[in-house]
Amino acid sequence: MTKDRNRRIWELRLAGATHAAIAVEFGISTNRVRQILEREKRRELRLLELEEADRLPQQPNSLHLTPHLRKLIAGAIGRENFTPDDVRSLISEPWRLFSLSDFKTRYRHELREWLARDERR
């Protein structure tokens, strides 16, 4: 499975293996090794970010949102630290939300889930 392979590549690199050695072992280019390592690094950083988000007293908080959506919402609201109430006021003016150039349908679902977490607490 690709996920297992990528995890193994990540572990080998952390253990000190070179890009070239990893490339030979897996039969891929060194450029592909770099791409995989970048993706795994982003994945690791996101997991740490989610752990931090769960520890914060404000629940839910903006760290629970994917980085790209968080950036879009922060830009629309005008500050990085926003609350579910800020997002609700943004949603109450749909033109502000949908005027965001990169706002996709999948983000609507993510926002709905995030706001539902706030209503459950």
Secondary structure as UniProt FT lines:
FT   HELIX           2..14
FT   TURN            15..16
FT   HELIX           19..26
FT   HELIX           30..55
FT   HELIX           62..64
FT   HELIX           67..77
FT   HELIX           84..91
FT   HELIX           94..98
FT   TURN            101..102
FT   HELIX           105..120
//
